[in-house]
Amino acid sequence: LVENTTVENLPIQSGYWRPSFQSTNLLPCPDPQFCAQQTSLTNSSDPNKQCAMFHRGVYCFDCVDGFVISESGCKFCSDSEENAHSIALWFYVIIIILVMLIGILQIMCASGIVNTLQDRRNKHCNCIQHRGANARTETKSSSLVKRIRNAIGIFFGKVLKDCFVGYFKVKFRILFGFFQVFYSLRPSFTFWDISYQSSSLLEMVTSFSPGDLADQFDIRCAFDYDHYDILLLYTLIPLVFVGFVFILHVNFSARSSKHKQALRRESINTVLYLTFVIYPGVSGVIFATFQCIDFEQADGNEIFKSTLSHDFRISCGSSKERTFALIYASVMVFVFPVGIFLMYAFLLRRYRSLVLIQSGNNDAINLADEDKKRLKTIEFLTEPYTKNAYWFEAYELVRKLVQSYRASFIQTSSGDIVPEVISLNFCFIAVLNLVCWKPYKEQGDFWFALISLILLLPMIQLNLVGISRDGFNDASNTIIVLEFVFMFVIALCQGYYNSRVGSNDTRPEYDGRTAVSSNTCIILPPSEEEMMQMLNDQLEQMAESKQLKSRIRELNDKIKEMDSKNKHIIQSSYTPPNQTDQQHDNVVDCENPLPIVTA
């Protein structure tokens, strides 16, 4: 050290930061370039001197007035940049509105409302359409359009549906859940609780975060958002969409009862899809509102004594903004993390009897048409799973939440390895649960879910070895590539196996009577209760057939009796015409073949 060096003027290596010049606790900056100190010796009167140019605050993550944070650091907002960011902000709002409209349109199309409106429009057009050559030309062109539309519909409805939906539908759900946990592990373990680096497109899609979407549009010069703004957007946008869905359901249900049940079913399924997409992300943002980092030796002015762990620009000190954020986040805890789980549990409990009645491929026999329509209401929750594991989607909801954000609650310092150890153990528990229950109907889905959980293990272990940021990013990209490769390989193997077996149906479901082997499925004899049920069904069918036969006999007897009466009437009332007696006039009724003789 240099002579006369004290704690106050202690030189700090670039990339490190301390809350005050009376502190000997040197902390690594989440983004080292922000902590590139301006002078070799710090100034004891200004703690922001340890930050890069135009930076200030905790970990140098704030900017002076007139500048906004970016990936490369604080940048000045000129008039041209403000105008460009304002235009990008409008596009940002338009994109959000379009996504909501697409969801509304999907509900209307799936429930048949669009087809009904289109039929009414076609009838109206047919009424005012002129006849003639123009009409024939329009008919030919419309028929050509219909043929093209039918060809496209066959391609997308048959080919892609049988291949893509059949083999990839559930796998994409598993892939989506994998990335929801995968991208949430990085800020939890590597102390990168906040990063202004642009999020990847894959991270933005899987998290469905308005903050990540805003980072893509680069709108900070027009709207310099912070954690509280993201909290409002992330919670209000889904609530507004659900409100529009509710208004749509009430409006069209009041107009016509024809689509009431279908509209209700599609509305619930769409809301379930939305909750599946946003649940881990919005829950993490809500919980992050309560997580703060304390700096007891800070001055409380330039450096906060307590700051939000996910946004170092926000103070956790007492203020009206902080009080409102805590109250709002507390309410949202019961709306999203708790409320969505309770909604899943309520729907599964309500339709539990129908789910248990269906048995694999024989659900069409066991369920009536009305019950099958009711069961489609929760098709999103139960479709991928066997009837014995119908509740597994609710478990997956909790697993993704706990596995993603448990480390954020227990992390106390940047060098603590307790979060990694606990999350590693929890990942092993999730693997054991999956292997024990085997909840998926398709073997390919089960293996892909198992591999996805196993690939999360090296993601956690990388934090225990103290790997650098660049090495961590390279390893993360490798895991992402492996995840996609395994998904396509398993899907191809599943398709090949189904083509060899000659059936695209799901694998047989084990219900206690079926012995499943690698090549065959041996059906064991039914139990005594099932035999009694089968006998009762046969007796009821026999009784119904006997009643039908007796009714047919009664009808035949009545017909014979009526025929005999008609013959008797004809013989008693008909007299042949007399050639000598021409005084009688014969009047014949055209509707009655019997002649009516009048005097």
C-alpha positions as CSV (number, residue, x, y, z in Angstrom):
1,L,0.0,0.0,0.0
2,V,1.0,3.6,-0.5
3,E,2.2,5.5,2.6
4,N,-0.4,7.3,4.6
5,T,-3.2,5.1,3.1
6,T,-6.3,4.9,5.2
7,V,-9.6,3.2,5.0
8,E,-11.2,6.4,3.5
9,N,-8.6,6.8,0.7
10,L,-8.1,3.1,0.1
11,P,-7.6,2.4,-3.7
12,I,-10.3,0.1,-5.1
13,Q,-9.7,-2.2,-8.0
14,S,-11.9,-1.6,-11.0
15,G,-15.1,-3.7,-10.9
16,Y,-15.5,-3.5,-7.1
17,W,-17.7,-1.3,-5.0
18,R,-18.2,-0.4,-1.4
19,P,-21.2,1.4,0.2
20,S,-19.1,3.9,2.0
21,F,-15.5,4.9,2.4
22,Q,-15.7,3.8,6.1
23,S,-16.4,0.3,5.0
24,T,-13.8,-2.4,4.3
25,N,-16.2,-4.7,2.7
26,L,-15.5,-4.6,-1.0
27,L,-18.3,-6.1,-3.1
28,P,-18.0,-7.2,-6.8
29,C,-20.2,-5.2,-9.1
30,P,-22.9,-7.2,-11.0
31,D,-21.8,-5.3,-14.1
32,P,-18.0,-4.5,-13.7
33,Q,-18.0,-1.8,-16.4
34,F,-20.3,0.3,-14.3
35,C,-17.8,0.3,-11.5
36,A,-14.8,1.5,-13.5
37,Q,-13.7,4.2,-11.1
38,Q,-12.9,7.7,-12.3
39,T,-9.7,8.1,-10.2
40,S,-7.1,5.9,-8.7
41,L,-7.8,7.1,-5.2
42,T,-11.4,7.6,-4.1
43,N,-12.7,10.8,-2.8
44,S,-14.0,10.4,0.7
45,S,-16.7,13.1,0.2
46,D,-18.3,11.6,-2.9
47,P,-18.9,7.8,-3.0
48,N,-20.0,8.1,-6.6
49,K,-16.4,8.7,-7.7
50,Q,-15.9,4.9,-7.6
51,C,-18.4,4.6,-10.4
52,A,-17.9,5.1,-14.2
53,M,-18.7,8.4,-15.9
54,F,-22.3,9.5,-15.4
55,H,-23.0,6.6,-13.1
56,R,-24.0,6.8,-9.5
57,G,-25.9,5.0,-6.7
58,V,-25.8,1.4,-5.4
59,Y,-23.4,-0.7,-7.5
60,C,-23.3,2.3,-9.8
61,F,-26.6,1.2,-11.4
62,D,-28.1,4.6,-11.6
63,C,-27.4,7.5,-13.9
64,V,-27.2,11.3,-13.4
65,D,-30.0,13.5,-14.7
66,G,-30.4,13.5,-18.4
67,F,-29.0,10.0,-18.9
68,V,-30.6,6.6,-18.9
69,I,-29.2,3.2,-18.2
70,S,-28.4,0.9,-21.1
71,E,-26.4,-2.2,-21.9
72,S,-23.3,-0.3,-22.4
73,G,-23.8,2.1,-19.5
74,C,-25.4,5.5,-19.0
75,K,-26.2,7.3,-22.3
76,F,-27.5,10.7,-23.0
77,C,-31.0,11.1,-24.5
78,S,-30.9,13.6,-27.3
79,D,-34.0,15.0,-29.0
80,S,-33.7,12.6,-31.9
81,E,-33.4,9.6,-29.6
82,E,-36.4,10.7,-27.5
83,N,-38.5,10.9,-30.7
84,A,-37.3,7.5,-31.8
85,H,-38.0,6.0,-28.4
86,S,-41.5,7.6,-28.4
87,I,-42.3,5.9,-31.7
88,A,-40.9,2.6,-30.3
89,L,-43.1,3.1,-27.2
90,W,-46.2,3.3,-29.4
91,F,-45.2,0.1,-31.2
92,Y,-44.8,-1.5,-27.8
93,V,-48.3,-0.5,-26.8
94,I,-49.7,-1.7,-30.2
95,I,-47.9,-5.1,-29.8
96,I,-49.5,-5.6,-26.4
97,I,-53.0,-4.7,-27.8
98,L,-52.6,-7.0,-30.8
99,V,-51.6,-9.9,-28.5
100,M,-54.8,-9.3,-26.5
101,L,-56.9,-9.1,-29.6
102,I,-55.4,-12.4,-30.9
103,G,-56.5,-14.1,-27.7
104,I,-60.0,-12.7,-28.0
105,L,-60.2,-13.7,-31.6
106,Q,-59.0,-17.2,-30.8
107,I,-61.9,-17.6,-28.3
108,M,-64.4,-16.4,-30.8
109,C,-63.1,-18.8,-33.5
110,A,-62.9,-21.8,-31.3
111,S,-66.4,-21.3,-29.9
112,G,-68.0,-20.9,-33.3
113,I,-69.0,-17.3,-33.0
114,V,-67.0,-16.2,-36.0
115,N,-68.5,-18.9,-38.2
116,T,-72.0,-17.8,-37.1
117,L,-71.3,-14.2,-37.9
118,Q,-69.7,-15.2,-41.3
119,D,-72.8,-17.3,-42.2
120,R,-75.1,-14.3,-41.4
121,R,-72.9,-12.1,-43.6
122,N,-73.0,-14.7,-46.5
123,K,-76.8,-14.9,-46.3
124,H,-77.0,-11.2,-46.5
125,C,-74.6,-11.1,-49.4
126,N,-76.6,-13.8,-51.3
127,C,-79.8,-11.8,-50.9
128,I,-78.3,-8.7,-52.6
129,Q,-76.2,-10.6,-55.2
130,H,-77.2,-9.9,-58.8
131,R,-77.8,-12.8,-61.2
132,G,-76.0,-13.0,-64.5
133,A,-72.6,-13.3,-66.0
134,N,-71.0,-11.4,-63.1
135,A,-72.6,-13.7,-60.6
136,R,-71.4,-16.8,-62.5
137,T,-67.9,-15.3,-62.6
138,E,-68.0,-14.6,-58.9
139,T,-69.2,-18.1,-58.3
140,K,-66.3,-19.6,-60.2
141,S,-63.8,-17.4,-58.4
142,S,-65.4,-18.1,-55.0
143,S,-65.3,-21.9,-55.8
144,L,-61.6,-21.6,-56.6
145,V,-61.0,-19.7,-53.4
146,K,-62.8,-22.4,-51.5
147,R,-60.7,-25.2,-53.1
148,I,-57.5,-23.4,-52.2
149,R,-58.8,-22.8,-48.7
150,N,-59.8,-26.5,-48.3
151,A,-56.4,-27.6,-49.5
152,I,-54.7,-25.3,-47.0
153,G,-57.1,-26.5,-44.3
154,I,-56.3,-30.1,-45.1
155,F,-52.6,-29.4,-44.9
156,F,-52.7,-27.5,-41.7
157,G,-55.6,-29.4,-40.2
158,K,-54.5,-33.0,-41.1
159,V,-50.8,-33.2,-41.8
160,L,-49.5,-30.6,-39.3
161,K,-52.1,-31.5,-36.7
162,D,-51.3,-35.2,-36.8
163,C,-47.6,-34.6,-36.8
164,F,-47.0,-31.4,-35.0
165,V,-49.8,-31.5,-32.5
166,G,-49.6,-35.2,-32.0
167,Y,-45.9,-35.4,-31.2
168,F,-44.9,-31.8,-30.1
169,K,-47.9,-30.4,-28.3
170,V,-47.1,-31.7,-24.9
171,K,-43.4,-31.5,-25.5
172,F,-43.6,-27.7,-26.2
173,R,-45.3,-27.3,-22.9
174,I,-42.5,-29.2,-21.2
175,L,-40.0,-27.1,-23.2
176,F,-41.8,-23.9,-22.1
177,G,-41.7,-24.9,-18.5
178,F,-38.0,-25.8,-18.7
179,F,-37.0,-22.3,-20.0
180,Q,-39.2,-20.6,-17.4
181,V,-37.0,-22.3,-14.7
182,F,-33.8,-22.1,-16.7
183,Y,-33.7,-18.3,-17.2
184,S,-34.9,-17.6,-13.6
185,L,-31.9,-19.6,-12.2
186,R,-29.3,-17.2,-13.5
187,P,-30.3,-14.0,-11.5
188,S,-31.0,-16.2,-8.5
189,F,-27.5,-17.8,-8.2
190,T,-25.0,-15.6,-9.9
191,F,-25.8,-12.4,-8.0
192,W,-27.0,-10.8,-11.3
193,D,-30.2,-9.8,-9.6
194,I,-30.5,-7.0,-12.1
195,S,-29.1,-6.7,-15.5
196,Y,-29.6,-4.1,-18.2
197,Q,-28.3,-6.4,-20.9
198,S,-30.9,-7.1,-23.6
199,S,-32.8,-10.3,-23.0
200,S,-32.8,-12.9,-25.7
201,L,-35.9,-13.5,-27.8
202,L,-36.3,-17.0,-26.3
203,E,-36.2,-15.6,-22.8
204,M,-38.7,-12.9,-23.7
205,V,-41.2,-15.4,-25.2
206,T,-41.0,-17.9,-22.3
207,S,-41.2,-15.3,-19.6
208,F,-43.8,-13.2,-21.3
209,S,-42.5,-10.2,-19.3
210,P,-43.4,-6.7,-20.3
211,G,-40.0,-5.6,-19.1
212,D,-38.1,-7.9,-21.4
213,L,-40.4,-6.8,-24.3
214,A,-39.6,-3.1,-23.4
215,D,-35.9,-4.0,-23.4
216,Q,-36.2,-5.2,-27.0
217,F,-37.9,-2.0,-28.1
218,D,-35.4,0.3,-26.2
219,I,-37.8,2.9,-25.0
220,R,-36.0,4.2,-21.9
221,C,-35.6,7.7,-23.3
222,A,-39.3,8.0,-23.6
223,F,-40.3,5.8,-20.6
224,D,-37.5,5.1,-18.0
225,Y,-39.3,2.3,-16.3
226,D,-38.2,0.6,-13.0
227,H,-39.3,-2.5,-11.1
228,Y,-42.5,-0.9,-9.8
229,D,-43.5,-0.1,-13.4
230,I,-42.9,-3.6,-14.5
231,L,-44.9,-4.9,-11.5
232,L,-47.9,-2.8,-12.6
233,L,-47.6,-3.9,-16.2
234,Y,-47.1,-7.5,-15.5
235,T,-50.1,-7.7,-13.2
236,L,-52.6,-5.3,-14.9
237,I,-52.2,-6.6,-18.5
238,P,-53.4,-10.2,-17.6
239,L,-56.2,-8.8,-15.5
240,V,-57.4,-6.5,-18.3
241,F,-57.3,-9.4,-20.7
242,V,-59.4,-11.6,-18.3
243,G,-61.8,-8.7,-18.0
244,F,-62.3,-8.5,-21.7
245,V,-62.8,-12.2,-21.9
246,F,-65.5,-12.0,-19.2
247,I,-67.2,-9.1,-21.0
248,L,-67.1,-11.2,-24.3
249,H,-68.6,-14.2,-22.5
250,V,-71.4,-12.2,-20.9
251,N,-72.2,-10.3,-24.1
252,F,-72.5,-13.2,-26.5
253,S,-74.1,-15.5,-23.9
254,A,-76.9,-13.0,-23.4
255,R,-77.5,-12.7,-27.2
256,S,-77.6,-16.4,-28.0
257,S,-77.5,-19.5,-25.9
258,K,-76.2,-21.5,-28.9
259,H,-72.6,-20.8,-28.2
260,K,-72.8,-20.3,-24.4
261,Q,-71.3,-23.6,-23.4
262,A,-68.6,-23.5,-26.1
263,L,-67.7,-19.9,-25.3
264,R,-67.4,-20.7,-21.6
265,R,-65.2,-23.7,-22.4
266,E,-62.9,-21.8,-24.7
267,S,-62.7,-18.8,-22.3
268,I,-61.6,-21.0,-19.4
269,N,-59.0,-22.8,-21.5
270,T,-57.6,-19.6,-22.8
271,V,-57.3,-18.2,-19.3
272,L,-55.6,-21.4,-18.3
273,Y,-53.1,-21.1,-21.1
274,L,-52.4,-17.5,-20.0
275,T,-51.8,-18.5,-16.4
276,F,-49.5,-21.3,-17.5
277,V,-47.4,-18.8,-19.5
278,I,-47.1,-16.0,-16.9
279,Y,-47.3,-17.8,-13.6
280,P,-43.5,-18.1,-12.8
281,G,-42.6,-14.7,-14.2
282,V,-45.3,-12.6,-12.6
283,S,-44.9,-14.5,-9.3
284,G,-41.2,-13.7,-9.3
285,V,-41.8,-10.0,-10.0
286,I,-44.3,-9.9,-7.1
287,F,-42.0,-11.6,-4.6
288,A,-39.0,-9.5,-5.7
289,T,-40.9,-6.4,-4.4
290,F,-40.3,-7.6,-0.9
291,Q,-36.6,-8.5,-1.3
292,C,-34.1,-5.8,-0.1
293,I,-30.4,-5.5,0.5
294,D,-29.1,-3.5,3.5
295,F,-26.0,-1.3,3.6
296,E,-25.7,-0.2,7.2
297,Q,-22.6,2.0,6.6
298,A,-24.2,3.9,3.7
299,D,-24.9,7.6,4.1
300,G,-28.6,7.2,3.1
301,N,-28.4,10.0,0.5
302,E,-26.3,9.0,-2.5
303,I,-26.1,5.4,-1.4
304,F,-29.3,3.9,0.1
305,K,-29.1,2.1,3.4
306,S,-31.6,-0.4,2.0
307,T,-32.2,-1.0,-1.7
308,L,-34.4,-3.3,-3.8
309,S,-32.4,-6.4,-4.8
310,H,-33.9,-6.5,-8.3
311,D,-33.6,-2.8,-9.0
312,F,-30.7,-0.9,-7.2
313,R,-32.2,2.4,-8.2
314,I,-35.2,1.9,-5.8
315,S,-34.8,2.6,-2.1
316,C,-36.5,0.3,0.4
317,G,-36.8,3.2,2.9
318,S,-40.1,4.5,4.1
319,S,-41.9,6.5,1.5
320,K,-45.3,6.8,-0.1
321,E,-44.2,5.0,-3.2
322,R,-42.7,2.1,-1.2
323,T,-45.8,1.8,1.0
324,F,-48.1,1.7,-2.1
325,A,-45.8,-0.9,-3.8
326,L,-45.9,-3.2,-0.7
327,I,-49.7,-3.0,-0.3
328,Y,-50.2,-3.6,-4.0
329,A,-47.7,-6.5,-4.1
330,S,-49.4,-8.1,-1.1
331,V,-52.8,-8.0,-2.8
332,M,-51.3,-9.5,-6.0
333,V,-49.8,-12.4,-4.0
334,F,-53.3,-13.6,-3.4
335,V,-54.4,-12.9,-7.0
336,F,-51.5,-14.6,-8.9
337,P,-49.3,-17.0,-6.9
338,V,-52.0,-18.1,-4.5
339,G,-55.1,-17.4,-6.7
340,I,-54.0,-19.2,-9.8
341,F,-53.1,-22.3,-7.8
342,L,-56.5,-22.2,-6.0
343,M,-58.2,-21.9,-9.4
344,Y,-56.4,-25.0,-10.7
345,A,-57.3,-26.9,-7.6
346,F,-60.9,-25.8,-7.8
347,L,-61.3,-26.9,-11.4
348,L,-59.6,-30.2,-10.9
349,R,-61.7,-30.9,-7.8
350,R,-64.9,-30.0,-9.6
351,Y,-64.3,-32.2,-12.6
352,R,-62.5,-34.9,-10.6
353,S,-65.3,-37.5,-11.0
354,L,-65.4,-37.1,-14.8
355,V,-61.6,-37.4,-15.0
356,L,-61.6,-40.6,-13.0
357,I,-64.4,-42.1,-15.1
358,Q,-62.5,-41.9,-18.3
359,S,-60.0,-44.6,-18.8
360,G,-57.5,-44.0,-21.5
361,N,-58.8,-44.7,-25.0
362,N,-62.2,-45.9,-23.7
363,D,-63.4,-42.5,-22.5
364,A,-65.8,-42.3,-25.4
365,I,-67.6,-45.4,-24.0
366,N,-67.6,-44.4,-20.4
367,L,-68.6,-40.7,-20.8
368,A,-71.8,-39.3,-22.2
369,D,-71.7,-36.6,-24.8
370,E,-72.6,-33.9,-22.3
371,D,-70.0,-35.1,-19.9
372,K,-67.3,-35.1,-22.6
373,K,-68.2,-31.5,-23.4
374,R,-67.9,-30.6,-19.7
375,L,-64.6,-32.3,-19.5
376,K,-63.2,-30.3,-22.4
377,T,-63.4,-27.2,-20.0
378,I,-60.3,-28.4,-18.3
379,E,-58.7,-30.2,-21.2
380,F,-55.6,-28.1,-20.8
381,L,-55.0,-29.3,-17.3
382,T,-55.7,-33.0,-17.8
383,E,-55.0,-33.9,-21.4
384,P,-51.3,-34.8,-21.2
385,Y,-51.7,-36.9,-18.0
386,T,-53.1,-40.2,-17.0
387,K,-56.2,-40.3,-14.9
388,N,-54.3,-41.3,-11.8
389,A,-52.1,-38.2,-12.1
390,Y,-54.8,-35.7,-13.3
391,W,-53.6,-33.3,-10.6
392,F,-50.0,-33.1,-12.0
393,E,-50.4,-29.7,-13.7
394,A,-51.1,-28.1,-10.3
395,Y,-48.0,-29.8,-9.0
396,E,-45.9,-28.5,-11.9
397,L,-47.2,-25.0,-11.2
398,V,-45.8,-25.1,-7.6
399,R,-42.6,-26.9,-8.7
400,K,-41.6,-24.3,-11.3
401,L,-42.3,-21.5,-8.8
402,V,-40.3,-23.0,-5.9
403,Q,-37.5,-24.2,-8.1
404,S,-37.2,-20.7,-9.8
405,Y,-37.4,-18.4,-6.8
406,R,-36.6,-20.3,-3.7
407,A,-33.0,-19.2,-3.9
408,S,-34.0,-15.6,-4.0
409,F,-35.6,-15.8,-0.6
410,I,-32.8,-17.5,1.2
411,Q,-29.8,-15.8,-0.4
412,T,-27.9,-13.7,2.1
413,S,-24.7,-12.9,0.4
414,S,-23.0,-13.3,-3.0
415,G,-20.7,-16.0,-1.8
416,D,-23.3,-18.1,0.0
417,I,-23.7,-21.6,-1.5
418,V,-26.7,-22.6,0.5
419,P,-29.2,-21.6,-2.2
420,E,-27.4,-23.7,-4.8
421,V,-27.3,-26.8,-2.5
422,I,-31.0,-26.4,-1.6
423,S,-32.1,-26.0,-5.2
424,L,-29.9,-28.9,-6.2
425,N,-31.6,-31.1,-3.7
426,F,-35.0,-29.9,-4.8
427,C,-34.2,-30.7,-8.4
428,F,-33.3,-34.3,-7.4
429,I,-36.7,-34.5,-5.5
430,A,-38.5,-33.3,-8.6
431,V,-36.8,-36.0,-10.7
432,L,-37.7,-38.7,-8.2
433,N,-41.4,-37.6,-8.2
434,L,-41.5,-37.7,-11.9
435,V,-40.0,-41.2,-12.0
436,C,-42.3,-42.5,-9.3
437,W,-45.6,-41.1,-10.7
438,K,-44.9,-41.4,-14.5
439,P,-47.8,-39.0,-15.1
440,Y,-47.7,-38.6,-18.9
441,K,-49.7,-40.7,-21.2
442,E,-47.0,-40.8,-23.9
443,Q,-43.7,-42.4,-23.1
444,G,-41.9,-39.8,-25.2
445,D,-43.3,-37.0,-23.1
446,F,-42.2,-38.7,-19.9
447,W,-38.6,-39.1,-21.2
448,F,-38.4,-35.5,-22.4
449,A,-39.7,-34.2,-19.1
450,L,-37.1,-36.3,-17.3
451,I,-34.3,-35.1,-19.5
452,S,-35.4,-31.5,-19.0
453,L,-35.2,-31.8,-15.2
454,I,-31.8,-33.5,-15.5
455,L,-30.5,-30.6,-17.7
456,L,-31.3,-28.2,-14.9
457,L,-28.8,-29.9,-12.6
458,P,-25.6,-28.7,-14.5
459,M,-27.2,-25.2,-14.6
460,I,-27.2,-25.2,-10.8
461,Q,-23.8,-26.9,-10.5
462,L,-22.1,-24.2,-12.6
463,N,-22.6,-21.8,-9.8
464,L,-20.8,-24.0,-7.3
465,V,-17.6,-24.0,-9.3
466,G,-17.3,-20.2,-9.5
467,I,-17.3,-20.1,-13.3
468,S,-16.9,-16.7,-15.0
469,R,-19.7,-14.9,-16.8
470,D,-18.5,-15.7,-20.3
471,G,-18.0,-19.4,-19.3
472,F,-21.5,-19.4,-17.7
473,N,-23.1,-18.0,-20.9
474,D,-21.3,-20.6,-23.1
475,A,-22.4,-23.4,-20.9
476,S,-26.0,-22.0,-20.8
477,N,-26.1,-21.9,-24.6
478,T,-24.9,-25.6,-24.8
479,I,-27.7,-26.7,-22.4
480,I,-30.2,-24.8,-24.6
481,V,-29.0,-26.6,-27.7
482,L,-29.1,-30.0,-26.0
483,E,-32.7,-29.3,-24.9
484,F,-33.9,-28.7,-28.4
485,V,-31.9,-31.6,-29.8
486,F,-33.4,-34.0,-27.3
487,M,-36.9,-32.8,-28.0
488,F,-36.7,-33.4,-31.7
489,V,-34.9,-36.8,-31.3
490,I,-37.5,-38.1,-28.8
491,A,-40.4,-36.9,-31.1
492,L,-38.8,-38.7,-34.1
493,C,-38.3,-41.8,-32.1
494,Q,-41.9,-41.7,-30.9
495,G,-43.2,-41.2,-34.4
496,Y,-41.1,-44.1,-35.7
497,Y,-42.3,-46.4,-32.9
498,N,-46.0,-45.5,-33.5
499,S,-45.6,-46.2,-37.2
500,R,-44.1,-49.6,-36.4
501,V,-46.8,-50.5,-34.0
502,G,-49.5,-49.2,-36.4
503,S,-51.3,-47.0,-34.0
504,N,-51.0,-43.3,-33.1
505,D,-53.0,-43.6,-30.0
506,T,-51.5,-43.0,-26.6
507,R,-49.8,-45.7,-24.6
508,P,-52.0,-48.0,-22.6
509,E,-52.7,-46.7,-19.1
510,Y,-51.9,-48.8,-16.2
511,D,-55.0,-49.2,-14.0
512,G,-54.1,-52.2,-11.9
513,R,-55.4,-54.8,-14.4
514,T,-53.2,-54.2,-17.3
515,A,-49.7,-55.8,-17.5
516,V,-47.6,-53.6,-19.8
517,S,-44.4,-54.9,-21.3
518,S,-42.0,-53.6,-23.9
519,N,-43.8,-55.2,-26.8
520,T,-47.3,-56.4,-25.7
521,C,-50.1,-55.4,-23.4
522,I,-51.7,-58.3,-21.6
523,I,-55.2,-57.7,-20.3
524,L,-55.9,-59.6,-17.1
525,P,-59.4,-61.0,-16.3
526,P,-61.8,-58.4,-14.9
527,S,-62.5,-58.2,-11.2
528,E,-65.7,-59.4,-9.5
529,E,-67.2,-55.9,-9.3
530,E,-66.5,-55.3,-13.0
531,M,-68.1,-58.7,-13.9
532,M,-71.2,-57.8,-11.9
533,Q,-71.4,-54.4,-13.7
534,M,-71.1,-56.1,-17.1
535,L,-73.9,-58.6,-16.2
536,N,-76.1,-55.8,-15.0
537,D,-75.6,-53.9,-18.2
538,Q,-76.4,-57.0,-20.3
539,L,-79.6,-57.7,-18.2
540,E,-80.7,-54.1,-18.8
541,Q,-80.1,-54.5,-22.5
542,M,-82.1,-57.7,-22.5
543,A,-84.9,-56.2,-20.6
544,E,-85.1,-53.2,-23.0
545,S,-85.1,-55.6,-26.0
546,K,-88.0,-57.7,-24.5
547,Q,-90.0,-54.5,-23.9
548,L,-89.4,-53.5,-27.5
549,K,-90.5,-56.9,-28.8
550,S,-93.7,-56.9,-26.7
551,R,-94.5,-53.5,-28.0
552,I,-94.0,-54.6,-31.6
553,R,-96.4,-57.6,-31.0
554,E,-99.1,-55.2,-29.6
555,L,-98.8,-53.0,-32.7
556,N,-99.0,-56.0,-35.1
557,D,-102.2,-57.2,-33.3
558,K,-103.8,-53.8,-33.6
559,I,-102.9,-53.6,-37.3
560,K,-104.5,-57.1,-37.9
561,E,-107.6,-56.1,-35.9
562,M,-108.0,-52.9,-38.0
563,D,-107.6,-54.8,-41.2
564,S,-110.3,-57.3,-40.2
565,K,-112.7,-54.5,-39.4
566,N,-112.1,-52.7,-42.7
567,K,-112.8,-56.0,-44.6
568,H,-116.1,-56.4,-42.7
569,I,-117.2,-52.9,-43.5
570,I,-116.4,-53.3,-47.2
571,Q,-118.3,-56.5,-47.5
572,S,-121.4,-55.2,-45.7
573,S,-121.6,-51.8,-47.5
574,Y,-120.7,-52.7,-51.1
575,T,-123.4,-54.0,-53.6
576,P,-122.5,-54.8,-57.2
577,P,-124.2,-52.7,-59.8
578,N,-127.5,-54.0,-61.4
579,Q,-127.7,-53.8,-65.2
580,T,-131.5,-53.7,-65.2
581,D,-131.8,-51.2,-62.5
582,Q,-130.4,-47.9,-63.8
583,Q,-132.3,-45.7,-61.4
584,H,-129.5,-45.7,-58.8
585,D,-126.6,-43.2,-59.3
586,N,-123.2,-44.4,-58.1
587,V,-121.1,-41.7,-56.6
588,V,-117.4,-42.5,-56.1
589,D,-115.2,-40.6,-53.8
590,C,-111.7,-40.0,-55.4
591,E,-110.0,-40.0,-52.1
592,N,-111.7,-43.2,-50.9
593,P,-111.6,-46.3,-53.1
594,L,-114.8,-47.7,-51.6
595,P,-117.9,-46.6,-53.6
596,I,-120.5,-44.7,-51.7
597,V,-124.0,-45.9,-52.8
598,T,-126.8,-43.4,-52.6
599,A,-130.4,-43.9,-53.2
